[in-house]
Every structure is written in C-alpha cells, then in structure tokens.
Amino acid sequence: MVFTTSGLPSWDVVDTVVEILSAAARDTTPEAEISEFLRLWRAAAAADHALPAHDVTAPSPVTDRRAAVATAELLALECDATALSPGQALRLTYRVRMQADGPLPVMLGASLVGRDSTEYYDTAGDLHVTLTPGPESTYHRRLMVPFDTPVGEYRLVGGIWYPRSGKRRMAGKDRGYIVQIDR
C-alpha cells in the first residue's frame, strides 16, 4: 500500500520502510540513511502542506516498539578455528531465531574477551541483517583478530544487537575460552 498510493505516507511508515530496506542493503546502515530520508520527507511534507513536518524531529519509535517486544535467540555460535594470530580472520556461524510482529534489522556482533576482561572486536565485521520471525536462520561473518590482541586464551562471545535503541542487546552466547591467540 505504501508504494501504490499517491499521497505522502506518514513519517512512521517511511521510517520503518527505510530501516528495513537499508538494513538489507550493502555498504550502508539504517542509521546512515534515516537522517537523509527524514530531510527529504520533511521537504515533501512542507511542499504539499499535507502533513505537519515541523512536528517530526527524530526517527519514530515504531521499530523501537517492535524491538522492545521482540525475542531473539542466539541458538548457536560456531567458529572455524581455535588457534589464530593477530590479523587473521575467524569465520563465525550464527544460528538465530526471532519472534516478533515483523522483520527487524539487527546487528550480529562478536568479541574475543581475555582473562583480564579486555575485549577485542572488529566493528567493521559486524553483520547487519534483517531477521524475520519464524524458524531459525543461519548467518556467516568474519571476525578479524585485531593486530593489538596479545597472546593468550580468549572467550568467544557473540550477540544480537538492536542498533537503533542504544545498541540494546537482544541475545548473547558465551562459548568460553575456546580461542588461542599466538604470534
């Protein structure tokens, strides 16, 4: 209906569509696109005087409400190696399941946590996906071991994050000390 009507949709509708589509797109994130689409929507609303554009100042809480009631499970977090050197990549496999009212853009993250609780992670490798409710899904990503990671044993910790509301963690899995970093 959003794409077939001639009138300007409400900001709540545009915000939700942009978030879902940009989460599925390569080389962008919902956060990067929302502000630009809000600017364009305000201009369109002001041009046709159809909607009170001055009242919309931020992304709507539509998806945030959906995320608040969504439940996600990180069923498994698997890796392809247990001994690595800094600069090498650890291939990860996530098996996830979500219950929600509709699709939800999330981020699949992972960290190596040392015995001193120092966390090493690769934010560039975080995987942005749109989870759909229902049976489990499988996703793959790489975790580049940062060059400053010292030799030692590390816990592999993964999580499902909702990036729009303070990076709310929806689910996590701690695999324990299964990764050894050597030089």
N, C-alpha and C positions, 0 to 999 in steps of 0.2 A: 504494500500500500504506500510506503514511503516513496517509492520510485515511480508510482503511477499517478499520483495526484498532482494537480497543477499548483496548489498553494504551498507556501513555505511551511515546512514542518516545524514543530516546536524545537527549542534547543535540546530538551531531554532526548528526543528522538535522534537528532543529528549527533549528539554526543555519544550515544550508545552505538550508532552505526559506525562512526569514525573510530571508536575504540576497538570494536570487533574487527573491522577491516584492517586497521593499521597494526593490530597485534598479529595478524596473519601475514602481513607484508614483509618483505625483506628490507633490510637497511633502514628501518625506522621503528619507532615505538609509539604507543598511544600518547605518551607524554609529549613527544616531539610534534605530533600532529594536532592535538586538541586546541592549543592556543591559536594556531593559524586558522583552523576551521571556525573557532569562536569569533575571530576577527571578521571572517567572511560572512558568517551568519548574521552578525550584528549589522554589517553593511547592507545585506539583503533585507533584513527586517526593517531597517530605517528607510530604505529606498521605497518599499511598498507600504510603509506605515501599517503593516499588518499585525505586528507583534511588538510588545514593549521591550525593545532591545536594551534600553538603559537598565532594566531590572536584572539582566543576566550578567553576572560579573565573574563567574567561575564555572568550571565543569559541574554538571549536575550530579546529584548523589544517586542517580538511577542505578548505575552499575555498582556503586558502593553499597547500596541496599542489597543488591543481588549477592554481592560478595559476603556481606555480613551473615546471610542465611545459608550460603553455600557450604557444603562439607566436601573436603578433598582428602583423599588417602594416598599416601606415597607407599604403595604396596611393596615395591622392591627398588633398590638402588644397587646396581651391579657395575663392576669395573673390569677392565680387560687386563690389568697388570697390578702387581703389588710391590714391585721394586722399580723405581724411576730415578732420574736425575733431574735437577732443575732445568727448565726449558723444554722438557719432554711433555707430551700430552697423554693424559689419562682419558680413555674413552669410557663414557658412562652411559648406562641404560636405565631409564626411569620407567617404571610401570605405575600408572596412576589411575585413579577412579574418582569421579566427582558427581555429587548430587546437587543440583541447583535448578532454578527456574529457566535457565537458558545458557547459552555459551558464555564463557567468562575468560577474558585474557589474563594469563598468569605468566610468571617467570619461574623457570626451573633453575635453581642455583645449587652450587656445591662448594664446599671448602675442605681444606686439609687443616686439622687442628692438632697442634703439637702438644707434648706433655706439659709444657708451660702455659697452655691455653691460648697461645698465639695462633691466630687464624691466617691462613694463606689461601687466597682465592683468585679467580680470574673473572672479573666482571664482564669483560668483553666476550667471554664464552657463555654467559648466561643465555638460556634459551627462552625466547618469548613465544608462547603458544596460546592457542585458544582452546581451552578444554570444553568439551561438550558433555552434558550429563549422560550417564548410562554405563555401559560396560567398560572395562579397563582399556587404556590406551598405552602404547609404548612410544617413547621418545628417546633420541640419542643426541648426545652432545660431547664436546671435548672440554676437559679441564686442563689448561696449560699450567704446569707447575711453575710458579714464579721463580725467576732467577735468584732471588734473595732467600729462598727456602733453605734453611740449614739441614744438614744431615740428621736423620733421626726417624723415629716412628711417628705416624700421624693417623688420627682418626679421620675417616671419610664421613662427612656429614652433608646431607642433601636436604633440600626443602622446596616446597611450592610456595611462592610468594605472590601476593596480590599487590602490584606496584602502585596503584592509584591511591591507596589509603594508608600512607605511612609505611609502605612495604610490609603490610600485615602478613605474617607467616601463617599459612593455612594448614600445612602438614610438614612433617620432617621425618628423617630417618638417620640414625647414627649407626654406622656399620662397625664402629670400634676401631682399634689400632690395627688396620689391615694394610696400610701403605708404608713402605720403607723408602726414604729418600737417601740416595748415595751420591757421591761425586763421581 
